[in-house]
Amino acid sequence: MFSFRLLSTSLLLMSGLMIVVPEPIYRPAQAVPVAQANKDRQLFELFKKGKELVDANNLDMALRTYQQAAQLDAKNPRIFSAIGYIQARRKDFTRAIEAYQKAIALDGKNANFHYALAYSLGNLGQNEQAAAAYQKVIELDPKNVRAYEGLAVIQSRRQKYDEAFKNFQKVIEIDPKNGGAYNSIGLIHLKSKKVAPALESLEKAAELSPKNGEIQINLALAYAAQGKPEAGVAALEKAVKLDPKNPRVHLRTGELLKSQGSYDRALTAYKRALQEDKQLGAAHEGIGDLLMQKDDALGAVVAFRQAAKLDQRNPGVLYKLAEALIARNRHREAIPELRKARQLYQSQQQEEGVKKVDDLLKKLSA
């Protein structure tokens, strides 16, 4: 069965950040008092240096540079937005949120700041707060396509698929050539087992984004659901041919093959994904799933531990790790993993996940 979580993750990453590192602005010395002119000159140099360091991907030094600028001018929202951008690039979303909140406190009408805050909240699984931040972006900028995309992703995580569908439709209304929105609508149709409209949307997505391998994988899924395995295989082959170096294409191929019971081919696809990106937690998780199917709980424990290490906000992989440990009669090790999973499910407002963990904990304590 297709994993809708993978869609959500993929879209959130695709949306990305759109905060621009501030360009240096310098006011001529003769226009202002000497003290202010010196301060402006220092800020100009720090902004210039910070931008150059970001462009060179020297994020740690860039962060220190903008923090120094913040000491000079604590009321400049652009400085805090730059700090937030760098922290998000460093995957430190907690500190990114703090920085963007400071930027918003200084300039609450900047839609970009709210968008970046929403993106960071979403990456921490704070879905309700992320949704509110995306709504604020839309309030400030009603034609912000990426805000509707991000909001739809969050809604799908919260299993509010009708609302997600409406927001993807809004994306198409604003941007009729947005292949990604058609792709997402197709996947929502698939989840509802509406195969014909799913195919129509996915074929439109493929027409608009002919070089997107992931859309071809989704087409393969739709063809398989329609009982056209040959067309599905052709779409899979096209996906890999279009984007052979894209780890997510191989990851999605593995997901699809696993759902069809082609476990050996799925394992090959997951391994190929990891050849392109060793940090792809979802590929390790997929390998763990396959090893559990083969009754190799020990190997699955190793795979799920690696997945949990790389994707620390994923309660599902912690639950699977606990199941693998239980299969090895390592109940004491499973319990703390279940408790961590429960905490994450609860923080992400996934009540079904909380109940699932509680049921398993009861069995272990019986």
Buried (B, 14 or more C-beta within 10 A) or exposed (E): EBBBEBBBBBBBEBBEBBBEBBEBEEBEEEEEEEEEBEBBEBBBBBBBBBBBBBEEEBBEEBBBBBBBBBEEBEEBBBBBBBBBBBBBBBEBBEBBBBBBBBBBEBBEEBBBBBBBBBBBBBBBBBBEBBBBBBBBBBEBBEEBBBBBBBBBBBBBBBBBBEBBBBBBBBBBEBBEEBBBBBBBBBBBBBBEEBBEBBBBBBBBBBEBBEEBBBBBBBBBBBBBBBEBEEBBEBBBEBBBEBBEEBBBBBBBBBBBBBBBEBBEBBBBBBBBBBEBBEEBBBBBBBBBBBBBBEEBBEBBBBBBBBBBEBBBBBBBBBBBBBBBBBBEEBEEBBBEBBBBBBBBBBBBBBEEBBEBBEEBBEEEEE
